[in-house]
Amino acid sequence: MPLDLIKTTTYLAIHLTVGFSVAYLLTGSVAIAGGIALIEPMINAVAFFFHERAWKKITARPPRGAGREWMRNQPGFA
């Protein structure tokens, strides 16, 4: 198994354990804590996707004050 996949799996296990523990401490309900622990990462993954798209748009813009020299140095500029 690739190291990246192992790292992702262990991080997911920690994330779910912490989420379940906090939700259980706050609610006292195993069912509610389990639901929160499973639903929260799914919603977070969708939010992260849009967060990444927004950052890609921001980083794709030229820096303030950049002129033609900056454009000429960009990959694919003809």
PAKOL-489219 format. One record per atom (N, C-alpha, C, O): x, y, z; atom name. Coordinates in Angstrom, 3 decimals, always signed. Layout:
# PAKOL-489219
<site xx="X" yy="Y" zz="Z" a="CA"/>
...
***
This chain:
# PAKOL-489219
<site xx="+0.857" yy="-1.180" zz="+0.000" a="N"/>
<site xx="+0.000" yy="+0.000" zz="+0.000" a="CA"/>
<site xx="+0.899" yy="+1.237" zz="+0.000" a="C"/>
<site xx="+1.827" yy="+1.322" zz="+0.804" a="O"/>
<site xx="+0.635" yy="+2.196" zz="-0.893" a="N"/>
<site xx="+1.455" yy="+3.411" zz="-0.942" a="CA"/>
<site xx="+1.383" yy="+4.200" zz="+0.377" a="C"/>
<site xx="+0.353" yy="+4.233" zz="+1.050" a="O"/>
<site xx="+2.489" yy="+4.818" zz="+0.711" a="N"/>
<site xx="+2.580" yy="+5.576" zz="+1.951" a="CA"/>
<site xx="+1.531" yy="+6.684" zz="+2.023" a="C"/>
<site xx="+0.986" yy="+6.947" zz="+3.095" a="O"/>
<site xx="+1.240" yy="+7.341" zz="+0.884" a="N"/>
<site xx="+0.231" yy="+8.403" zz="+0.871" a="CA"/>
<site xx="-1.143" yy="+7.871" zz="+1.281" a="C"/>
<site xx="-1.884" yy="+8.540" zz="+2.001" a="O"/>
<site xx="-1.476" yy="+6.675" zz="+0.822" a="N"/>
<site xx="-2.761" yy="+6.079" zz="+1.162" a="CA"/>
<site xx="-2.817" yy="+5.694" zz="+2.635" a="C"/>
<site xx="-3.854" yy="+5.855" zz="+3.279" a="O"/>
<site xx="-1.721" yy="+5.191" zz="+3.169" a="N"/>
<site xx="-1.662" yy="+4.858" zz="+4.592" a="CA"/>
<site xx="-1.826" yy="+6.118" zz="+5.431" a="C"/>
<site xx="-2.577" yy="+6.129" zz="+6.406" a="O"/>
<site xx="-1.122" yy="+7.178" zz="+5.050" a="N"/>
<site xx="-1.203" yy="+8.451" zz="+5.781" a="CA"/>
<site xx="-2.632" yy="+8.999" zz="+5.736" a="C"/>
<site xx="-3.150" yy="+9.462" zz="+6.752" a="O"/>
<site xx="-3.262" yy="+8.948" zz="+4.576" a="N"/>
<site xx="-4.641" yy="+9.426" zz="+4.435" a="CA"/>
<site xx="-5.590" yy="+8.606" zz="+5.309" a="C"/>
<site xx="-6.471" yy="+9.162" zz="+5.965" a="O"/>
<site xx="-5.411" yy="+7.301" zz="+5.316" a="N"/>
<site xx="-6.281" yy="+6.423" zz="+6.106" a="CA"/>
<site xx="-6.121" yy="+6.675" zz="+7.602" a="C"/>
<site xx="-7.108" yy="+6.732" zz="+8.335" a="O"/>
<site xx="-4.875" yy="+6.825" zz="+8.054" a="N"/>
<site xx="-4.679" yy="+7.086" zz="+9.485" a="CA"/>
<site xx="-5.218" yy="+8.461" zz="+9.871" a="C"/>
<site xx="-5.770" yy="+8.624" zz="+10.959" a="O"/>
<site xx="-5.063" yy="+9.456" zz="+8.986" a="N"/>
<site xx="-5.612" yy="+10.781" zz="+9.276" a="CA"/>
<site xx="-7.139" yy="+10.718" zz="+9.348" a="C"/>
<site xx="-7.749" yy="+11.341" zz="+10.217" a="O"/>
<site xx="-7.747" yy="+9.972" zz="+8.444" a="N"/>
<site xx="-9.196" yy="+9.820" zz="+8.468" a="CA"/>
<site xx="-9.650" yy="+9.168" zz="+9.768" a="C"/>
<site xx="-10.643" yy="+9.590" zz="+10.361" a="O"/>
<site xx="-8.936" yy="+8.149" zz="+10.211" a="N"/>
<site xx="-9.284" yy="+7.474" zz="+11.468" a="CA"/>
<site xx="-9.195" yy="+8.442" zz="+12.650" a="C"/>
<site xx="-10.070" yy="+8.446" zz="+13.517" a="O"/>
<site xx="-8.157" yy="+9.246" zz="+12.685" a="N"/>
<site xx="-8.013" yy="+10.238" zz="+13.763" a="CA"/>
<site xx="-9.139" yy="+11.264" zz="+13.683" a="C"/>
<site xx="-9.744" yy="+11.608" zz="+14.699" a="O"/>
<site xx="-9.419" yy="+11.748" zz="+12.483" a="N"/>
<site xx="-10.469" yy="+12.756" zz="+12.287" a="CA"/>
<site xx="-11.826" yy="+12.222" zz="+12.752" a="C"/>
<site xx="-12.558" yy="+12.916" zz="+13.457" a="O"/>
<site xx="-12.157" yy="+11.002" zz="+12.361" a="N"/>
<site xx="-13.437" yy="+10.413" zz="+12.754" a="CA"/>
<site xx="-13.504" yy="+10.179" zz="+14.261" a="C"/>
<site xx="-14.549" yy="+10.399" zz="+14.873" a="O"/>
<site xx="-12.405" yy="+9.738" zz="+14.865" a="N"/>
<site xx="-12.361" yy="+9.498" zz="+16.302" a="CA"/>
<site xx="-12.537" yy="+10.788" zz="+17.085" a="C"/>
<site xx="-13.303" yy="+10.836" zz="+18.047" a="O"/>
<site xx="-11.835" yy="+11.826" zz="+16.679" a="N"/>
<site xx="-11.964" yy="+13.122" zz="+17.360" a="CA"/>
<site xx="-13.375" yy="+13.674" zz="+17.180" a="C"/>
<site xx="-13.988" yy="+14.141" zz="+18.140" a="O"/>
<site xx="-13.888" yy="+13.623" zz="+15.955" a="N"/>
<site xx="-15.240" yy="+14.127" zz="+15.698" a="CA"/>
<site xx="-16.285" yy="+13.386" zz="+16.506" a="C"/>
<site xx="-17.172" yy="+14.004" zz="+17.094" a="O"/>
<site xx="-16.186" yy="+12.069" zz="+16.538" a="N"/>
<site xx="-17.131" yy="+11.268" zz="+17.313" a="CA"/>
<site xx="-17.014" yy="+11.591" zz="+18.798" a="C"/>
<site xx="-18.025" yy="+11.766" zz="+19.478" a="O"/>
<site xx="-15.790" yy="+11.670" zz="+19.302" a="N"/>
<site xx="-15.580" yy="+11.929" zz="+20.734" a="CA"/>
<site xx="-16.149" yy="+13.276" zz="+21.164" a="C"/>
<site xx="-16.830" yy="+13.376" zz="+22.185" a="O"/>
<site xx="-15.865" yy="+14.305" zz="+20.382" a="N"/>
<site xx="-16.380" yy="+15.643" zz="+20.720" a="CA"/>
<site xx="-17.906" yy="+15.655" zz="+20.652" a="C"/>
<site xx="-18.563" yy="+16.168" zz="+21.558" a="O"/>
<site xx="-18.467" yy="+15.096" zz="+19.592" a="N"/>
<site xx="-19.926" yy="+15.075" zz="+19.458" a="CA"/>
<site xx="-20.566" yy="+14.260" zz="+20.580" a="C"/>
<site xx="-21.623" yy="+14.636" zz="+21.088" a="O"/>
<site xx="-19.945" yy="+13.158" zz="+20.968" a="N"/>
<site xx="-20.494" yy="+12.342" zz="+22.055" a="CA"/>
<site xx="-20.430" yy="+13.078" zz="+23.386" a="C"/>
<site xx="-21.374" yy="+13.026" zz="+24.174" a="O"/>
<site xx="-19.315" yy="+13.763" zz="+23.638" a="N"/>
<site xx="-19.195" yy="+14.536" zz="+24.876" a="CA"/>
<site xx="-20.234" yy="+15.656" zz="+24.943" a="C"/>
<site xx="-20.744" yy="+15.973" zz="+26.018" a="O"/>
<site xx="-20.539" yy="+16.245" zz="+23.801" a="N"/>
<site xx="-21.508" yy="+17.343" zz="+23.776" a="CA"/>
<site xx="-22.958" yy="+16.861" zz="+23.828" a="C"/>
<site xx="-23.811" yy="+17.528" zz="+24.413" a="O"/>
<site xx="-23.237" yy="+15.713" zz="+23.223" a="N"/>
<site xx="-24.628" yy="+15.265" zz="+23.125" a="CA"/>
<site xx="-24.969" yy="+14.097" zz="+24.039" a="C"/>
<site xx="-26.118" yy="+13.957" zz="+24.458" a="O"/>
<site xx="-23.987" yy="+13.258" zz="+24.355" a="N"/>
<site xx="-24.258" yy="+12.062" zz="+25.154" a="CA"/>
<site xx="-24.944" yy="+10.965" zz="+24.359" a="C"/>
<site xx="-25.374" yy="+9.964" zz="+24.933" a="O"/>
<site xx="-25.054" yy="+11.133" zz="+23.066" a="N"/>
<site xx="-25.753" yy="+10.172" zz="+22.215" a="CA"/>
<site xx="-24.779" yy="+9.534" zz="+21.218" a="C"/>
<site xx="-24.108" yy="+10.222" zz="+20.449" a="O"/>
<site xx="-24.724" yy="+8.196" zz="+21.257" a="N"/>
<site xx="-23.865" yy="+7.481" zz="+20.310" a="CA"/>
<site xx="-24.382" yy="+7.667" zz="+18.887" a="C"/>
<site xx="-23.590" yy="+7.846" zz="+17.961" a="O"/>
<site xx="-25.698" yy="+7.627" zz="+18.704" a="N"/>
<site xx="-26.282" yy="+7.751" zz="+17.363" a="CA"/>
<site xx="-26.002" yy="+9.135" zz="+16.762" a="C"/>
<site xx="-25.576" yy="+9.242" zz="+15.612" a="O"/>
<site xx="-26.239" yy="+10.168" zz="+17.531" a="N"/>
<site xx="-25.992" yy="+11.532" zz="+17.029" a="CA"/>
<site xx="-24.498" yy="+11.737" zz="+16.783" a="C"/>
<site xx="-24.110" yy="+12.303" zz="+15.761" a="O"/>
<site xx="-23.665" yy="+11.283" zz="+17.705" a="N"/>
<site xx="-22.215" yy="+11.434" zz="+17.553" a="CA"/>
<site xx="-21.734" yy="+10.686" zz="+16.312" a="C"/>
<site xx="-20.888" yy="+11.191" zz="+15.575" a="O"/>
<site xx="-22.260" yy="+9.503" zz="+16.079" a="N"/>
<site xx="-21.881" yy="+8.739" zz="+14.893" a="CA"/>
<site xx="-22.293" yy="+9.441" zz="+13.617" a="C"/>
<site xx="-21.536" yy="+9.476" zz="+12.647" a="O"/>
<site xx="-23.493" yy="+10.002" zz="+13.616" a="N"/>
<site xx="-23.963" yy="+10.742" zz="+12.442" a="CA"/>
<site xx="-23.105" yy="+11.953" zz="+12.156" a="C"/>
<site xx="-22.733" yy="+12.212" zz="+11.011" a="O"/>
<site xx="-22.796" yy="+12.690" zz="+13.200" a="N"/>
<site xx="-21.951" yy="+13.879" zz="+13.031" a="CA"/>
<site xx="-20.570" yy="+13.473" zz="+12.537" a="C"/>
<site xx="-20.020" yy="+14.101" zz="+11.632" a="O"/>
<site xx="-20.013" yy="+12.424" zz="+13.129" a="N"/>
<site xx="-18.663" yy="+11.981" zz="+12.767" a="CA"/>
<site xx="-18.591" yy="+11.513" zz="+11.315" a="C"/>
<site xx="-17.529" yy="+11.601" zz="+10.701" a="O"/>
<site xx="-19.682" yy="+11.024" zz="+10.759" a="N"/>
<site xx="-19.683" yy="+10.571" zz="+9.368" a="CA"/>
<site xx="-20.061" yy="+11.671" zz="+8.384" a="C"/>
<site xx="-19.503" yy="+11.742" zz="+7.289" a="O"/>
<site xx="-20.996" yy="+12.520" zz="+8.763" a="N"/>
<site xx="-21.488" yy="+13.557" zz="+7.849" a="CA"/>
<site xx="-20.501" yy="+14.722" zz="+7.730" a="C"/>
<site xx="-20.287" yy="+15.244" zz="+6.636" a="O"/>
<site xx="-19.907" yy="+15.124" zz="+8.839" a="N"/>
<site xx="-19.018" yy="+16.286" zz="+8.837" a="CA"/>
<site xx="-17.866" yy="+16.150" zz="+7.850" a="C"/>
<site xx="-17.607" yy="+17.101" zz="+7.113" a="O"/>
<site xx="-17.152" yy="+15.010" zz="+7.790" a="N"/>
<site xx="-16.062" yy="+14.918" zz="+6.806" a="CA"/>
<site xx="-16.544" yy="+14.987" zz="+5.354" a="C"/>
<site xx="-15.831" yy="+15.492" zz="+4.487" a="O"/>
<site xx="-17.739" yy="+14.485" zz="+5.092" a="N"/>
<site xx="-18.258" yy="+14.561" zz="+3.726" a="CA"/>
<site xx="-18.525" yy="+16.010" zz="+3.328" a="C"/>
<site xx="-18.166" yy="+16.431" zz="+2.228" a="O"/>
<site xx="-19.148" yy="+16.761" zz="+4.212" a="N"/>
<site xx="-19.422" yy="+18.173" zz="+3.937" a="CA"/>
<site xx="-18.113" yy="+18.945" zz="+3.837" a="C"/>
<site xx="-17.960" yy="+19.821" zz="+2.986" a="O"/>
<site xx="-17.176" yy="+18.611" zz="+4.710" a="N"/>
<site xx="-15.874" yy="+19.262" zz="+4.701" a="CA"/>
<site xx="-15.137" yy="+19.000" zz="+3.388" a="C"/>
<site xx="-14.454" yy="+19.889" zz="+2.880" a="O"/>
<site xx="-15.263" yy="+17.805" zz="+2.835" a="N"/>
<site xx="-14.606" yy="+17.472" zz="+1.567" a="CA"/>
<site xx="-15.163" yy="+18.322" zz="+0.429" a="C"/>
<site xx="-14.409" yy="+18.785" zz="-0.427" a="O"/>
<site xx="-16.464" yy="+18.527" zz="+0.415" a="N"/>
<site xx="-17.080" yy="+19.369" zz="-0.616" a="CA"/>
<site xx="-16.618" yy="+20.819" zz="-0.453" a="C"/>
<site xx="-16.294" yy="+21.487" zz="-1.435" a="O"/>
<site xx="-16.590" yy="+21.299" zz="+0.792" a="N"/>
<site xx="-16.132" yy="+22.667" zz="+1.047" a="CA"/>
<site xx="-14.677" yy="+22.831" zz="+0.617" a="C"/>
<site xx="-14.307" yy="+23.857" zz="+0.047" a="O"/>
<site xx="-13.857" yy="+21.821" zz="+0.890" a="N"/>
<site xx="-12.443" yy="+21.877" zz="+0.517" a="CA"/>
<site xx="-12.276" yy="+21.950" zz="-1.002" a="C"/>
<site xx="-11.412" yy="+22.671" zz="-1.500" a="O"/>
<site xx="-13.098" yy="+21.208" zz="-1.731" a="N"/>
<site xx="-13.045" yy="+21.236" zz="-3.193" a="CA"/>
<site xx="-13.249" yy="+22.669" zz="-3.712" a="C"/>
<site xx="-12.482" yy="+23.144" zz="-4.549" a="O"/>
<site xx="-14.278" yy="+23.345" zz="-3.213" a="N"/>
<site xx="-14.546" yy="+24.713" zz="-3.658" a="CA"/>
<site xx="-13.481" yy="+25.689" zz="-3.160" a="C"/>
<site xx="-13.157" yy="+26.657" zz="-3.848" a="O"/>
<site xx="-12.942" yy="+25.442" zz="-1.982" a="N"/>
<site xx="-11.857" yy="+26.252" zz="-1.442" a="CA"/>
<site xx="-10.643" yy="+26.171" zz="-2.365" a="C"/>
<site xx="-10.027" yy="+27.192" zz="-2.672" a="O"/>
<site xx="-10.297" yy="+24.963" zz="-2.806" a="N"/>
<site xx="-9.166" yy="+24.782" zz="-3.718" a="CA"/>
<site xx="-9.410" yy="+25.471" zz="-5.060" a="C"/>
<site xx="-8.501" yy="+26.096" zz="-5.607" a="O"/>
<site xx="-10.613" yy="+25.365" zz="-5.589" a="N"/>
<site xx="-10.929" yy="+26.027" zz="-6.861" a="CA"/>
<site xx="-10.765" yy="+27.539" zz="-6.735" a="C"/>
<site xx="-10.224" yy="+28.186" zz="-7.632" a="O"/>
<site xx="-11.231" yy="+28.097" zz="-5.623" a="N"/>
<site xx="-11.100" yy="+29.543" zz="-5.416" a="CA"/>
<site xx="-9.631" yy="+29.940" zz="-5.341" a="C"/>
<site xx="-9.235" yy="+30.943" zz="-5.936" a="O"/>
<site xx="-8.823" yy="+29.178" zz="-4.628" a="N"/>
<site xx="-7.407" yy="+29.505" zz="-4.507" a="CA"/>
<site xx="-6.681" yy="+29.371" zz="-5.834" a="C"/>
<site xx="-5.759" yy="+30.138" zz="-6.110" a="O"/>
<site xx="-7.078" yy="+28.411" zz="-6.662" a="N"/>
<site xx="-6.458" yy="+28.283" zz="-7.982" a="CA"/>
<site xx="-6.736" yy="+29.519" zz="-8.829" a="C"/>
<site xx="-5.866" yy="+29.968" zz="-9.576" a="O"/>
<site xx="-7.940" yy="+30.070" zz="-8.718" a="N"/>
<site xx="-8.263" yy="+31.295" zz="-9.459" a="CA"/>
<site xx="-7.419" yy="+32.462" zz="-8.953" a="C"/>
<site xx="-6.924" yy="+33.271" zz="-9.738" a="O"/>
<site xx="-7.263" yy="+32.539" zz="-7.645" a="N"/>
<site xx="-6.483" yy="+33.631" zz="-7.053" a="CA"/>
<site xx="-5.024" yy="+33.543" zz="-7.474" a="C"/>
<site xx="-4.423" yy="+34.548" zz="-7.853" a="O"/>
<site xx="-4.452" yy="+32.346" zz="-7.409" a="N"/>
<site xx="-3.026" yy="+32.209" zz="-7.738" a="CA"/>
<site xx="-2.759" yy="+32.272" zz="-9.233" a="C"/>
<site xx="-1.616" yy="+32.473" zz="-9.643" a="O"/>
<site xx="-3.786" yy="+32.104" zz="-10.055" a="N"/>
<site xx="-3.605" yy="+32.179" zz="-11.506" a="CA"/>
<site xx="-3.549" yy="+33.625" zz="-11.995" a="C"/>
<site xx="-3.080" yy="+33.900" zz="-13.099" a="O"/>
<site xx="-4.029" yy="+34.535" zz="-11.167" a="N"/>
<site xx="-4.012" yy="+35.942" zz="-11.581" a="CA"/>
<site xx="-2.592" yy="+36.495" zz="-11.536" a="C"/>
<site xx="-1.783" yy="+36.076" zz="-10.708" a="O"/>
<site xx="-2.294" yy="+37.427" zz="-12.418" a="N"/>
<site xx="-0.961" yy="+38.048" zz="-12.355" a="CA"/>
<site xx="-0.838" yy="+38.904" zz="-11.096" a="C"/>
<site xx="-1.829" yy="+39.450" zz="-10.613" a="O"/>
<site xx="+0.365" yy="+39.017" zz="-10.575" a="N"/>
<site xx="+0.558" yy="+39.870" zz="-9.404" a="CA"/>
<site xx="+0.259" yy="+41.327" zz="-9.738" a="C"/>
<site xx="+0.351" yy="+41.738" zz="-10.895" a="O"/>
<site xx="-0.092" yy="+42.090" zz="-8.739" a="N"/>
<site xx="-0.354" yy="+43.512" zz="-8.954" a="CA"/>
<site xx="+0.889" yy="+44.186" zz="-9.508" a="C"/>
<site xx="+2.005" yy="+43.956" zz="-9.042" a="O"/>
<site xx="+0.676" yy="+45.007" zz="-10.495" a="N"/>
<site xx="+1.781" yy="+45.744" zz="-11.098" a="CA"/>
<site xx="+2.584" yy="+44.936" zz="-12.105" a="C"/>
<site xx="+3.554" yy="+45.437" zz="-12.674" a="O"/>
<site xx="+2.182" yy="+43.682" zz="-12.331" a="N"/>
<site xx="+2.914" yy="+42.860" zz="-13.301" a="CA"/>
<site xx="+2.594" yy="+43.353" zz="-14.713" a="C"/>
<site xx="+1.445" yy="+43.653" zz="-15.037" a="O"/>
<site xx="+3.586" yy="+43.425" zz="-15.504" a="N"/>
<site xx="+3.387" yy="+43.902" zz="-16.871" a="CA"/>
<site xx="+3.644" yy="+42.812" zz="-17.882" a="C"/>
<site xx="+3.504" yy="+41.622" zz="-17.597" a="O"/>
<site xx="+4.020" yy="+43.239" zz="-19.058" a="N"/>
<site xx="+4.248" yy="+42.311" zz="-20.166" a="CA"/>
<site xx="+5.382" yy="+41.337" zz="-19.875" a="C"/>
<site xx="+5.342" yy="+40.194" zz="-20.330" a="O"/>
<site xx="+6.372" yy="+41.761" zz="-19.140" a="N"/>
<site xx="+7.497" yy="+40.872" zz="-18.820" a="CA"/>
<site xx="+7.005" yy="+39.641" zz="-18.061" a="C"/>
<site xx="+7.449" yy="+38.524" zz="-18.328" a="O"/>
<site xx="+6.107" yy="+39.844" zz="-17.135" a="N"/>
<site xx="+5.547" yy="+38.712" zz="-16.369" a="CA"/>
<site xx="+4.809" yy="+37.771" zz="-17.315" a="C"/>
<site xx="+4.947" yy="+36.552" zz="-17.217" a="O"/>
<site xx="+4.021" yy="+38.342" zz="-18.236" a="N"/>
<site xx="+3.262" yy="+37.513" zz="-19.172" a="CA"/>
<site xx="+4.198" yy="+36.689" zz="-20.067" a="C"/>
<site xx="+3.929" yy="+35.519" zz="-20.341" a="O"/>
<site xx="+5.294" yy="+37.305" zz="-20.519" a="N"/>
<site xx="+6.219" yy="+36.594" zz="-21.387" a="CA"/>
<site xx="+6.867" yy="+35.402" zz="-20.672" a="C"/>
<site xx="+7.251" yy="+34.429" zz="-21.321" a="O"/>
<site xx="+6.988" yy="+35.468" zz="-19.380" a="N"/>
<site xx="+7.627" yy="+34.397" zz="-18.620" a="CA"/>
<site xx="+6.675" yy="+33.273" zz="-18.242" a="C"/>
<site xx="+7.096" yy="+32.286" zz="-17.638" a="O"/>
<site xx="+5.398" yy="+33.406" zz="-18.587" a="N"/>
<site xx="+4.426" yy="+32.374" zz="-18.242" a="CA"/>
<site xx="+4.477" yy="+31.222" zz="-19.234" a="C"/>
<site xx="+4.654" yy="+31.438" zz="-20.433" a="O"/>
<site xx="+4.321" yy="+29.983" zz="-18.732" a="N"/>
<site xx="+4.320" yy="+28.829" zz="-19.643" a="CA"/>
<site xx="+3.191" yy="+28.948" zz="-20.652" a="C"/>
<site xx="+2.081" yy="+29.344" zz="-20.296" a="O"/>
<site xx="+3.452" yy="+28.617" zz="-21.874" a="N"/>
<site xx="+2.453" yy="+28.639" zz="-22.916" a="CA"/>
<site xx="+2.223" yy="+29.997" zz="-23.558" a="C"/>
<site xx="+1.388" yy="+30.128" zz="-24.453" a="O"/>
<site xx="+2.951" yy="+31.003" zz="-23.111" a="N"/>
<site xx="+2.792" yy="+32.335" zz="-23.692" a="CA"/>
<site xx="+3.512" yy="+32.373" zz="-25.024" a="C"/>
<site xx="+4.694" yy="+32.046" zz="-25.123" a="O"/>
<site xx="+2.779" yy="+32.776" zz="-26.039" a="N"/>
<site xx="+3.389" yy="+32.800" zz="-27.391" a="CA"/>
<site xx="+3.883" yy="+34.169" zz="-27.737" a="C"/>
<site xx="+4.421" yy="+34.375" zz="-28.826" a="O"/>
***
